[in-house]
Amino acid sequence: MSAPPRFLGSVHTEYPDDDSVKDVTIHAAGKEISSDRHVLLQWLNGTKDDVPVTQVVQLTGQAGNYNYYAPVVKLRSADTNIRNQVIPVGMFSRAQRDQILHLASQVEFRKTSTVNNCRVWLRELLQTMADNKLITQAKFEEIIKVDPLQIRQQEQ
């Protein structure tokens, strides 16, 4: 894992993770399912002036320029959960969230890919979470029914 660059605007120092059990969700941009909408895993680290501050686990970038950084903590807009789809993953302890971060850092991706994006990366992270008993295979399949994240394609 590498530290996020300044342009990501992480406020991790001001809002670090704590030892409480937290609700982990998938945040999917918009309400319409599409092959190019951004998806990420998140949990709440606090609030600032009634605005949620979430730790995000995501593949950042765009086709041809992907990266994974951790930890990244972002201020979200107050209406983010209204404008976007939120999919529950489960309640996780600090040790489990740390394991999620470790697993996320192990998900392989090709930085220069133009065919495999954050949706492929998240699907593989969720499958790895199931393989490591952080979620059940049934939970993985339930999530995929709600948002059919893409399967890795051969690079061109």
N, C-alpha and C positions, 0 to 999 in steps of 0.2 A: 504494500500500500504506500502511496505517496501522498504528501500533504497537498491539499487543493490549492490551485493557483489563486491569486487575488481576485481575478475576474469572477470567480464563483461566489464571492462575498460570504464565505462561511463565518458564522458567529459562534463557532464551537467553543472558543475560549470563554465567552460570556455565558453560554448555555450548554454546558457539557452534559453528557448522559449521567444518570444517577443509578442507584441500586434498586429502585422500585420495579415492580412488575408492570409492564407496559403493553398496550394494545398496538400490535404491528399491523399495518394495512398496506395495500397496494394503492397507489395513486396513479390514475390513468387520465391523461389530458383529455378534456372534453367528455361529452356523454356518448358520442358516436364511436363505435369500434371501427378502427381502421388500421391498416398495416403500418402506418407511419406515425401513429400517435405515441407520444412519449409516455413511458411507464417507469415507476420507481417504487421501492419499498420505503416505508417511513414509520417513525414513531415520534411522539411528542416529547420534547425536552423541556418545554416551558411555554410561557406566554410573555409578550411584551406589549403593554397597552392593549390588552384583549386580542392581540394577534398571535396565532399559533407559531411556535418556533419548533420546527421538526428536524430530526436527524434523517437525512436521506441517503439511501443506498441505491446507486444508479450507475449505469454506463452513460457517460456524458459525451457530447459531441454530435457529429453528424456523419453521414456516409463519407468514408475516406479519412476520418479524423476522430477516432473514439479513444476515450480514456476512462479509467476508474480511479477515483480519489476517495480517501477516507481519513478522518471523519469529516463530513460536510453537514453543517447545520444551517438551515435557512429560515428566514422569516417568511411566512406564507401570507397571502392576502386573506382577510377575514372571511371572504366568500369562496375560498378555494374548494371547500367540500360541497358547495352548491353547484358550482360551474363544472366540476369534474367528477369522474366516477371514483368512488372509494370502495375497495374490496377488502373485507376483513381476512386476515391471515390467522390471527390468534394472539393470545396473551403470552408474553415471553419475559423471563427473568433477565437480569443484567448479564449473567453468564451465557444465557442462550443468545442474547443480542450480540454479545462479543463473538460467539461462535458464528452467527450469521455474517458478521463483518469479515471474519476469517474466511469463511466459505466464499463470500463475494469476491474476496481478493484472489481466490483460486480459480474462479470461472474464467475459462480461456476465451479470449476474443482477439480478433485481428484488428489492430489499430486502423489499418487502411481498408477495411472491408467496405464494400458497397452493397452487399447483400444481407449481411447479418447485423442487426441493430440492437437497440436496448431491449426490444421485445423478445428477441432470441436469448439475449443474455439473462433477462429476468426469468424466463422459462427454465433455463438451465440452473439458475440459482435455486429456484423453487424445487426443481427435481432433486438437486443436491441436498436441500433441506429435508426433503422426504427420505432420501437415502440415508441421511444421518439422524433420522427419527425426530427432527424438530417439528415437522408436520407429518400427518398421515398421507399415504398415497391417495386416500379418498379426498382429503382436503385439497391436495394438488389438483386432482381431477375436477373438483368442484370449482376451483379458481379458473381452470382452463375452460370450463363450460360458460362461465360468466364473461371471460375475455380470452378467446383462443390465441394465446401468444404463439408466435411462429416457431417452427422447428428449424434448426440450423440447416442452411443450404450450402452446397459446395461453392467455394469461392470461385470467381470467374477469372 
